Amino acid sequence: MLDALVAEARLRWGLDLAAGLQVIAAERLVATPLEPSRPALIVPLAVLRAEIEGGVQPEPLPGRHAASGRDRATLLRRLYPADHPIGRFGSPDAATVGDLGADDLLAPIYLPPVAPELAVASPWAMPWISARLRLPDGCPWDREQTHETLRNHLLEEAYEVYDALGSGATPALAEELGDLLLQVVLHAQLAAEEGVFDLTDVNAAIASKIVRRHPHVFGDAEVRTSSDVNRQWERIKADERAEGSAAETKGVLDGVSRILPALAASQEMQERAANIGYEWPSVEGVLDKVAEELAELREAPTPAEKAEEYGDLMFVLVNVARWHGIEAEAALRAANDKFRRRFASVERQASERGVALRDLDFAALDALWDAAKTEERAAVAANRETQP
């Protein structure tokens, strides 16, 4: 039966077997990798004279397992352009992916390949597009890029993802994550052109590292808490460092980038130190240290010493945040946003009164600030009352 389907696809729709052919059981479509830029036959199990093992419906493939991940027709509409043609065996009727319904998958269908630049939902679309843009007849801007010129773009995209995360899982976050992924693809493309590595090496490096560092999932190690996981993680990394040559040996903190924002870097370093046991017995000791550092800041006699003591105080305050499960960088950003909102209210209030901020003394400005806080709290309370 399969030979007959292939023969009809070759005759009617120009199937080129030299380009490869994906044959996928319709009932296992949601669980099977499908590359739209390659021709595909979607065939019911009954036609293949097979059945789902145990009769259990397969789980959607990770990476395609959003809310609609179990609907086969919806999946094909996500992977293919709506106007992409489909072939119905034994039927002369023309059809497109956009017209596809659940009943259409009760019989075999043929999906001709999509042009690589249109197979946008494929994990291989962006690598292909990136390579195409770098060709002599590609994009002048892309051809000029180097690892060095792309560095600032990477930071910019990472910060935009960071900001989008504040709103949780939104379509905007998906777009920003795509922008960040583009940076990974571009750097892999540049390295491939130099013959150093490509995206396959990037995927292999991170996947093998994650499997290696989770022996409690992929091996026989046992852990009970997230703290146990963190300690195990640091032990494994220490073993990896010890296996390197003397010239490659790295310390616990060497992997913390020096260009990270200072708060984020401080918290990461303290997390790593704590994971190998360098930790206060309780948060009370950290709070006592805050008081000690604050006193030293007050007593510092010179500007240079004051700056040093201020840095020490900030470092300990980051430790307080870590103890309470607070991300210091995010907390300060939230405080900045709050200050921005309230100061805008102060400016508005002054404008409504027909006065300039520079003409008000501190007491008057502070009164406007208190009014801004009261206004904001009232708005928050009102919003809570309207929530279902």
Summary of the structure (lengths in Angstrom):
residues: 388
radius of gyration: 29.2
end to end distance: 56.7
largest distance: 91.1
contacts: 969
relative contact order: 0.04
helix: 62%
strand: 4%
